[in-house]
Amino acid sequence: MKRMEKWIITLVLSHFILLIVTQVLINHTDFEMQWNPVFEYLGVNQIGNSEIRKTIDLILNNVLSF
């Protein structure tokens, strides 16, 4: 029984480590953009100053200014 518990604990720990490594690779590299290129087509990847953001900033600055 101890042998089986040792195998299960080893499998759970190795699975946890692989999940953490995979999550770090997806979040901190450009792997997401290469793996799922739909972002390029939708224009989400482009960062620019839009009129909506300027309008919202202007409204919030006027409302929240004391």
N, C-alpha and C positions, 0 to 999 in steps of 0.2 A: 504494500500500500504506500509506503514511503517513496518507493521508486516512482510510482505513478504520480504522486503529488509533486515530486521534483520535476518530472517532465511537464506537468501542467503549468507549474510556476515558471519554468524556463520558457515555455511557449507563450505565456501571457506577457512576460517581460520582453521577449524579443518582438512580439507584436506591438507592444507599447512603444518600444524604441523605433521600430520601423514607421509607425504612424507619426511620431514626433518628427523624425527626419523628413518624411514626405511632406508634412505640413510646412516645415521650415523651407524646404525647397520650393514649394508652390508659392508661398507668401513672399519670400525674399529674393527670388530670382525672376527672370522674365519667362519662366517656363509656362506660366498661365497664358501669356500672349501667343506663344508658339503652339500650345496645345489646343487652345480655343480661340481661333482667329476671328470669331464673330465680332469681337469688340472693335476691330479695325473697320468693319463694314458699317457698324451702327454709329460710328463717330464718337463713341464714349471715350476713346483713348485721347482725343484731342483736347488739350486744356487751353482755354482762351478766356479773355474777358468778355463775357456776354452782357447784353443789355439787361437781361433779367437779374443777373447777379448785382449789377450796378443799381438797379431799381430797388431791389430788396435791401441792399446795404444802405441806400439813401433813406428808405422808409424807417429802417431800424435805428439809424443814427438820429433821425428827427424825433422818433417816438421815445427813444431811450436817453435822450440828452437831458440832463438835469441842470 
